[in-house]
Amino acid sequence: MPTNILMPALSPTMEKGNLAKWLKKEGDTVRSGDIIAEIETDKATMEVEAADEGTLGKILVPEGTQDVAVNTPIAVILGDGENASAIKAPAVAPAAAKPAKPEQSEEVTESQPKVEEPKAVKTPKPAAAQSEPAEDPDVPAGTEMVTMTVREALRDAMAEEMRRDKDVFVMGEEVAEYQGAYKVTQGLLQEFGDRRVIDTPITEHGFAGLGVGAGLAGLKPVVEFMTFNFAMQAMDQIINSAAKTLYMSGGQMGCSIVFRGPNGAAARVAAQHSQDYSSWYSHIPGIKVIAPYTAADAKGLLKAAIRDPNPVIFLENEILYGHSFPVPKLDDYVLPIGKAKIARPGRDVTIVSWSMGMSYALKAAEELAKEGIEAEVIDLRTLRPMDTETIVASVQKTGRCVTVEEGWQQSGVGAEIAARVMEHAFDYLDAPVARVSGKDVPMPYAANLEKLALPSVADVVEAAKAVSYR
Amino acid sequence: MADAAVKDATATPITASQVPEFTKAQDIGAYRDMLTIRRFEEKAGQMYGMGLIGGFCHLYIGQEAVVVGMQMALKPGDQVITGYRDHGHMLACGMDPKGVMAELTGRSHGYSRGKGGSMHMFSVEKGFYGGHGIVAAQVPLGTGLAFANRYRGNDNVSITYFGDGAANQGQVYESFNMAELWKLPVIYVIENNRYAMGTASTRSSAETNLSRRGLSFKIPGEQVDGMDVRAVKAAGDKAVAWCRAGKGPYILEMLTYRYRGHSMSDPAKYRTREEVDEIRQHHDPIDMARHRIIEKKWASEDEVKKIDTEVRDRINAATEFATNDPEPDLSELFTDVYR
């Protein structure tokens, strides 16, 4: 049967083009892949290759024709034993040619409604919000509490998970022989050996990608960044390879991996080593973001992160590494991801923070109590998925909200919390949400300027009073 | 030979006279597999022209001998990963043309259920790990697949493909370093088709012999006639044996050529038609295989034509399927973000 050659679309936006030149004439033999014509568009001149074999039976659109619509038959190819009389010549009517591109089609079947029509679409809730986070596991009465540093809690979490699952391994710069740049991996090499505790070269982009590849193959890497400042070198692998592959594969292939390390300002290390990446990572669907404050949360959530089948960003804080907290002495203390904690109950104002911000928030709550203001302090612990419910329930009670973060205000996590409070508790608010944050400058080196650039207890107290009209 | 290879940075390449002959079954099988890719890609180009495939579409026409030859050197369990010019790799791995074409048309029975498109398809079953859209990002990932093999102590090999353009990305060398340092079983197959999009390798690369790019990492490498499927298979055998023996990574630079533009919207004005024609007429991997089959009387003209028809029918069936398969259900928008 004769085969029509159609006017091709040569770009996603092309609707018509000029048939500049025929390189074959009627009667010529055409092989698959032969260049048969040249087409001009507004952007370029392109060559048309034959996809079928046979004899060029008839040219339907002569060269020099302008504005030939995409999908118009431009020539007919005859197979073996066919001749030109078999051609029922279609009329050359470019204007009448029906556009082929689905997005240009007016016909929309019921099974394929246009995405642009929100009324026709019953939008399911985003995946992250679907699973209700569980309550913290009960710590049985009488459980012994052990005081330990955040550093020790993190180390214990990794060691316990490595004992439990042979697919878990730790890699990063100085994690093995040096025992960790901040000593978080102390003792792991001695217990698990150099097969599972791996010193990498200084090559963040490379080892982050290597870790993701190992994760795609089914291993469970814990990748330490010496600090998250250096993870900017690896951003493409974290976002494009780790976060998106499950979706792009239609659920077929995902990656269980933890990227962990200190985040945010340490002390006097200046702008390139003092950035808070909370809002950067919490922006991305496909990853979970955890930022604990206490040692107990650090342990319970790092164990949960390692077990989670998704990529998890685990933001630690260098200053908190040395802080001590009580940790329940249980064989397997695992906390739910995505569940905030009320660190201090109160009725007058809600203060929401996480990680290092919690130290300002809790001290501010003490100051406020002396002045008769009872602040409820919420430790988010997980930034994505964010526990909106706990925040909203608190604001419904207090009518006031202050967010505290070390990161910058623009597009920050505080901005996100303020938006959610507005969306879900607008009628309960007695004052606009106030944001305490790092100042809008790169981190300065001078001690006095650095102190000024970071949020302070006084900033939080002031903001809490302001929203309380005190 | 290993030491010598490292010493002068390039292993002794297999010269034309040394190219081992294929058996009848190998030559006919390779012909069929290469033709399947060629016909699939021609059809994909046609479907793009009809508006049935959208976005980016990078065709593999001209380079078929590379993936088909390499695949002949592999065993089940080995892994394959590549960049965005990936349709040929998927078909060579044994993925169903129907599922690949349906993904190209963004339909519900595409390999990624319509959510990945041309550049993002995967098959755990066939050992195909994608399908990656950021130039060279697959190189650390493929090195990680090899890391997992070594960690588990199996003898699987990761075949990590990238192009002459990707060879200039920094993460490639970060990967080379770790792969040799940890003796990971990974074959870096550099598909040198001479152009990184529109930039000739002579205009982008200080060292255009890409098989030497492993020199400072002590990774042996060699240039291979990537238009001759037999040469590719022989080089693949050698590299796979090297990796399975625990000797670490190996670099194969495949000298190949893409007949079409970088993507569908590339008019390819940076090269002459004569250059393209010369390769097509004298070095086409499929024509050469066909001539061998006829010359050796392994099949008659009619028998070869029968293969051609079978291949064409298979691709037409895939096209038919991909045209009629429904688009994904709108509820799919929010699935597969987390598991």
Chai-1 contact restraints between the chains, C-beta under 6 A:
chainA,res_idxA,chainB,res_idxB,connection_type,confidence,min_distance_angstrom,max_distance_angstrom,comment,restraint_id
A,P8,B,G49,contact,1.0,0.0,6.0,A-B,restraint_1
A,A9,B,G49,contact,1.0,0.0,6.0,A-B,restraint_2
A,A9,B,G51,contact,1.0,0.0,6.0,A-B,restraint_3
A,S11,B,S265,contact,1.0,0.0,6.0,A-B,restraint_4
A,P12,B,G54,contact,1.0,0.0,6.0,A-B,restraint_5
A,A44,B,P267,contact,1.0,0.0,6.0,A-B,restraint_6
A,T45,B,P267,contact,1.0,0.0,6.0,A-B,restraint_7
A,M46,B,P267,contact,1.0,0.0,6.0,A-B,restraint_8
A,A51,B,E42,contact,1.0,0.0,6.0,A-B,restraint_9
A,A51,B,Q46,contact,1.0,0.0,6.0,A-B,restraint_10
A,N71,B,M50,contact,1.0,0.0,6.0,A-B,restraint_11
A,A100,B,M50,contact,1.0,0.0,6.0,A-B,restraint_12
A,A100,B,G51,contact,1.0,0.0,6.0,A-B,restraint_13
A,K101,B,G51,contact,1.0,0.0,6.0,A-B,restraint_14
A,S111,B,P326,contact,1.0,0.0,6.0,A-B,restraint_15
A,Q112,B,E327,contact,1.0,0.0,6.0,A-B,restraint_16
A,V121,B,L330,contact,1.0,0.0,6.0,A-B,restraint_17
A,P124,B,S331,contact,1.0,0.0,6.0,A-B,restraint_18
A,P124,B,F334,contact,1.0,0.0,6.0,A-B,restraint_19
A,P126,B,F334,contact,1.0,0.0,6.0,A-B,restraint_20
A,A127,B,F334,contact,1.0,0.0,6.0,A-B,restraint_21
A,A127,B,V337,contact,1.0,0.0,6.0,A-B,restraint_22
A,A127,B,Y338,contact,1.0,0.0,6.0,A-B,restraint_23
A,P201,B,N177,contact,1.0,0.0,6.0,A-B,restraint_24
A,T203,B,E174,contact,1.0,0.0,6.0,A-B,restraint_25
A,H205,B,Q171,contact,1.0,0.0,6.0,A-B,restraint_26
A,H205,B,E174,contact,1.0,0.0,6.0,A-B,restraint_27
A,G206,B,P140,contact,1.0,0.0,6.0,A-B,restraint_28
A,G206,B,Q171,contact,1.0,0.0,6.0,A-B,restraint_29
A,G206,B,E174,contact,1.0,0.0,6.0,A-B,restraint_30
A,G206,B,S175,contact,1.0,0.0,6.0,A-B,restraint_31
A,G209,B,P140,contact,1.0,0.0,6.0,A-B,restraint_32
A,G209,B,L141,contact,1.0,0.0,6.0,A-B,restraint_33
A,L210,B,P140,contact,1.0,0.0,6.0,A-B,restraint_34
A,L210,B,T143,contact,1.0,0.0,6.0,A-B,restraint_35
A,L210,B,G144,contact,1.0,0.0,6.0,A-B,restraint_36
A,L210,B,F147,contact,1.0,0.0,6.0,A-B,restraint_37
A,V212,B,L141,contact,1.0,0.0,6.0,A-B,restraint_38
A,G213,B,L141,contact,1.0,0.0,6.0,A-B,restraint_39
A,G213,B,G144,contact,1.0,0.0,6.0,A-B,restraint_40
A,G213,B,L145,contact,1.0,0.0,6.0,A-B,restraint_41
A,A214,B,G144,contact,1.0,0.0,6.0,A-B,restraint_42
A,A214,B,F147,contact,1.0,0.0,6.0,A-B,restraint_43
A,A214,B,A148,contact,1.0,0.0,6.0,A-B,restraint_44
A,L216,B,Y129,contact,1.0,0.0,6.0,A-B,restraint_45
A,A217,B,L145,contact,1.0,0.0,6.0,A-B,restraint_46
A,A217,B,A148,contact,1.0,0.0,6.0,A-B,restraint_47
A,L219,B,A148,contact,1.0,0.0,6.0,A-B,restraint_48
A,D236,B,I134,contact,1.0,0.0,6.0,A-B,restraint_49
A,N240,B,I134,contact,1.0,0.0,6.0,A-B,restraint_50
A,S241,B,A137,contact,1.0,0.0,6.0,A-B,restraint_51
A,L246,B,D336,contact,1.0,0.0,6.0,A-B,restraint_52
A,Y247,B,D336,contact,1.0,0.0,6.0,A-B,restraint_53
A,Y247,B,V337,contact,1.0,0.0,6.0,A-B,restraint_54
A,M248,B,S112,contact,1.0,0.0,6.0,A-B,restraint_55
A,M248,B,G116,contact,1.0,0.0,6.0,A-B,restraint_56
A,M248,B,H120,contact,1.0,0.0,6.0,A-B,restraint_57
A,S249,B,S112,contact,1.0,0.0,6.0,A-B,restraint_58
A,S249,B,F122,contact,1.0,0.0,6.0,A-B,restraint_59
A,G250,B,S112,contact,1.0,0.0,6.0,A-B,restraint_60
A,G250,B,R113,contact,1.0,0.0,6.0,A-B,restraint_61
A,G250,B,K115,contact,1.0,0.0,6.0,A-B,restraint_62
A,G251,B,D336,contact,1.0,0.0,6.0,A-B,restraint_63
A,Q252,B,F122,contact,1.0,0.0,6.0,A-B,restraint_64
A,M253,B,F122,contact,1.0,0.0,6.0,A-B,restraint_65
A,M253,B,V124,contact,1.0,0.0,6.0,A-B,restraint_66
A,G254,B,R339,contact,1.0,0.0,6.0,A-B,restraint_67
A,P285,B,V337,contact,1.0,0.0,6.0,A-B,restraint_68
A,G286,B,V337,contact,1.0,0.0,6.0,A-B,restraint_69
A,P309,B,R339,contact,1.0,0.0,6.0,A-B,restraint_70
A,N310,B,Y338,contact,1.0,0.0,6.0,A-B,restraint_71
